[in-house]
Amino acid sequence: MRALTGDNVRRAAFAFFAIAVADISSASAQQAGANATSTAAPLDPGTLGGLWLSEKHDGVFSIRSCGDTICGALVGMQYDGPEIPRGKHGQSECGLTMLTDFRPSDDTSGRWEGHILDPDSDKTYDAQIWSPRPNVMKLRGYVGIPLFGQTQTWTRYSGPIGAACRLPENP
């Protein structure tokens, strides 16, 4: 099996909304009127907290409580060469918080709404996460409304993460 590049890791994490981004102006990238009055329930570590392997098995995210919200950082990835992939501004993607400000949805039980960062463009998009069954998490990235997006299925990860965020070839 060939090793994946840092670009493939980012593509895997953000492929679910690529079509929507191409068709909708960046002016609608943020949902209008974010609900500032929503109060988050404590994160149940058995449901969403922990390590999650991306759909294409080339990135691992650590999902955790961040104050009264949920956030997630890229903590493992497959890439070629000795250098850790870097985002648009040259920052290391290792440890980069890409999932931010997730709060319980007002209209859908069990779903959390927040934002996802594309480190290549430095743009932030709307997203939802939820767990339909144990050890499975759905992540839907979209522009404006959830209809304009795609969903990925992530699975709980318990394998090793090597030095410099490197995942084994077959995580």
Buried (B, 14 or more C-beta within 10 A) or exposed (E): EEEBBBEBBBBBBBBBBBEBBEEBEEEBBBBEEEEEEEEBEEBEEEBBBBBBBBBBBBBBBBBBBBEEBBBBBBBBBBBEEEEBBBBEEEEBBBEBBBBBBBBBBEEEEEBBBBBBBBBBBEBBBBBBBBBEEEBEBBBBBBBBEBEBBBBBEBBBBEEEBEEEBBBEEEB
